[in-house]
């Protein structure tokens, strides 16, 4: 398995971060990670094909929102890069998550 690209915090683009957070499935992933970090890809309860979910994880990773580490076999564990995001764009993640929770309070069941 080839290594995954994770941008440095100083290279985060506000446009890439906002683009990544603007898609409902990706926002669901982020909201689940806000609840508790360190989740394997298959545990988010999103009813999409594996390839579509992989594409969403890639967008989040390349924007700098998540970090993915290889666990057992091909499994990857996802963590939110909250500290780095908060340092680069103070309050952004909290504001976006809060706004989404006001519009869509309940996450789909896992």
Phi, psi and omega per residue, in radians:
X1 nan 2.214 -3.106
X2 -1.320 2.644 -3.122
X3 -1.113 2.579 3.134
X4 -1.590 2.516 3.098
X5 -1.461 2.232 3.035
X6 -2.188 2.038 -3.115
X7 -1.152 2.668 3.026
X8 -1.250 2.612 -3.104
X9 -0.975 -0.669 -3.125
X10 -1.211 -0.231 3.111
X11 -1.703 -0.020 3.109
X12 -1.047 2.397 3.089
X13 -1.865 2.274 3.104
X14 -1.030 -0.605 -3.133
X15 -1.191 -0.733 3.116
X16 -1.165 -0.688 3.135
X17 -1.144 -0.831 -3.140
X18 -1.136 -0.685 3.078
X19 -1.046 -0.796 -3.114
X20 -1.120 -0.667 -3.098
X21 -1.394 -0.195 -3.066
X22 -1.403 -0.157 -3.076
X23 -1.741 2.260 -3.037
X24 -0.997 -0.726 -3.141
X25 -1.144 -0.716 3.120
X26 -1.170 -0.641 3.106
X27 -1.165 -0.618 3.064
X28 -1.087 -0.740 3.089
X29 -1.025 -0.837 -3.117
X30 -1.101 -0.755 3.135
X31 -1.096 -0.661 3.094
X32 -1.158 -0.647 3.120
X33 -1.254 -0.522 3.054
X34 -1.117 -0.655 3.120
X35 -1.143 -0.629 -3.112
X36 -3.054 2.147 -3.047
X37 -1.373 2.927 3.048
X38 1.364 0.896 -3.104
X39 -1.891 2.326 3.031
X40 -1.168 2.680 -3.064
X41 -0.938 -0.659 -3.051
X42 -1.445 0.157 -3.024
X43 -1.940 0.303 -3.054
X44 -1.626 -0.154 3.089
X45 1.173 0.582 3.134
X46 -1.853 2.187 -3.054
X47 -1.498 1.273 3.082
X48 -2.342 2.793 3.111
X49 -1.130 2.754 -3.138
X50 -1.010 -0.725 -3.112
X51 -1.184 -0.657 3.108
X52 -1.172 -0.756 3.087
X53 -1.070 -0.726 3.113
X54 -1.033 -0.707 3.111
X55 -1.112 -0.697 3.110
X56 -1.151 -0.754 3.096
X57 -1.065 -0.675 3.136
X58 -1.099 -0.765 3.119
X59 -1.068 -0.795 3.122
X60 -1.095 -0.739 -3.141
X61 -1.144 -0.827 -3.092
X62 -1.214 -0.393 3.049
X63 -1.402 -0.274 -3.139
X64 1.650 0.149 -3.082
X65 -1.381 -0.641 3.122
X66 -2.172 2.803 2.969
X67 -2.047 2.384 3.097
X68 -2.048 2.252 3.101
X69 -2.111 2.472 3.118
X70 -1.265 2.268 3.074
X71 -1.782 -2.203 3.141
X72 -1.460 2.319 3.096
X73 1.088 -2.175 3.121
X74 -1.673 0.027 -3.105
X75 -1.216 2.484 3.098
X76 -2.170 2.476 3.084
X77 -1.837 2.325 -3.078
X78 -1.850 2.336 3.042
X79 -2.268 2.604 3.119
X80 -1.431 2.351 3.112
X81 -1.589 0.919 -3.016
X82 -1.010 -0.864 -3.083
X83 -1.055 -0.736 3.140
X84 -1.191 -0.713 3.097
X85 -1.126 -0.765 -3.137
X86 -1.138 -0.595 3.111
X87 -1.223 -0.683 -3.092
X88 -1.380 -0.751 -3.100
X89 -2.299 1.375 -3.040
X90 -0.966 2.227 3.062
X91 1.395 -0.159 -3.070
X92 -1.082 -0.911 -3.082
X93 -1.060 -0.804 3.125
X94 -1.056 -0.732 -3.123
X95 -1.132 -0.755 -3.120
X96 -1.200 -0.792 3.128
X97 -1.071 -0.760 3.126
X98 -1.064 -0.803 -3.129
X99 -1.069 -0.729 3.132
X100 -1.174 -0.719 3.136
X101 -1.134 -0.528 3.079
X102 -1.220 -0.617 -3.131
X103 -1.429 -0.659 -3.087
X104 -2.351 1.363 -2.994
X105 -1.024 -0.672 -3.034
X106 -1.768 2.288 2.996
X107 -1.352 2.619 3.056
X108 -1.075 2.554 3.124
X109 -1.101 2.590 3.125
X110 -1.503 nan nan
